[in-house]
């Protein structure tokens, strides 16, 4: 099974090439860990993990998430 984070590095590299002005990226907890460090060191991106509160259940819109979804073909 392929996970979203498996494709994150090539996508972030393309983002750097296409949009040099981007410096901050919000992501969910699935992208936490080594990817955050890699993005900072290799691409100078700040990958900020937006976590949901442990006391919330069901769907909740979190700050910085669900703002824009785009697919480039």
C-alpha positions as CSV (number, residue, x, y, z in Angstrom):
1,X,0.0,0.0,0.0
2,X,1.4,3.4,-1.0
3,X,0.9,6.2,1.5
4,X,0.8,9.9,0.7
5,X,4.1,10.5,2.5
6,X,5.8,8.1,0.1
7,X,5.3,10.6,-2.6
8,X,6.0,13.7,-0.6
9,X,9.7,14.2,-1.4
10,X,9.3,14.3,-5.2
11,X,6.3,16.5,-4.9
12,X,8.1,18.9,-2.5
13,X,11.1,19.0,-4.9
14,X,8.9,19.9,-7.8
15,X,7.2,22.5,-5.7
16,X,10.6,24.1,-4.9
17,X,11.4,24.1,-8.6
18,X,8.1,25.6,-9.7
19,X,7.4,28.1,-6.8
20,X,10.6,29.4,-5.3
21,X,8.7,31.8,-3.0
22,X,7.0,29.1,-1.0
23,X,8.6,28.7,2.4
24,X,5.8,27.3,4.7
25,X,3.8,24.1,4.1
26,X,1.1,22.9,6.5
27,X,0.6,19.1,6.7
28,X,-1.2,16.6,8.9
29,X,0.5,14.2,11.3
30,X,1.1,11.6,8.6
31,X,4.0,13.7,7.4
32,X,5.7,14.2,10.8
33,X,9.2,12.9,11.4
34,X,12.1,12.7,9.1
35,X,10.3,14.5,6.3
36,X,10.1,17.7,8.3
37,X,13.9,17.7,8.8
38,X,14.6,16.7,5.2
39,X,12.4,19.5,3.8
40,X,14.1,22.1,6.0
41,X,17.7,21.0,5.2
42,X,17.3,20.2,1.5
43,X,14.6,22.6,0.3
44,X,14.5,25.3,3.0
45,X,10.8,24.6,3.6
46,X,9.2,24.8,7.0
47,X,6.9,21.8,7.1
48,X,4.5,22.6,9.9
49,X,2.5,19.7,11.3
50,X,-1.1,20.8,12.2
51,X,-2.3,18.4,14.8
52,X,-5.9,17.8,15.9
53,X,-6.7,17.9,19.5
54,X,-7.0,14.5,21.3
55,X,-10.3,15.6,22.8
56,X,-12.0,16.1,19.5
57,X,-14.0,13.4,17.6
58,X,-15.4,13.3,14.1
59,X,-14.6,15.7,11.3
60,X,-13.2,19.1,12.4
61,X,-11.7,21.8,10.1
62,X,-8.2,22.6,11.5
63,X,-6.3,25.9,10.9
64,X,-4.1,25.7,7.8
65,X,-5.7,22.5,6.5
66,X,-8.5,22.0,3.9
67,X,-7.6,25.4,2.4
68,X,-6.6,24.5,-1.1
69,X,-6.5,21.2,-3.0
70,X,-5.0,21.2,-6.5
71,X,-4.1,18.6,-8.9
72,X,-1.6,19.4,-11.7
73,X,-1.6,17.1,-14.6
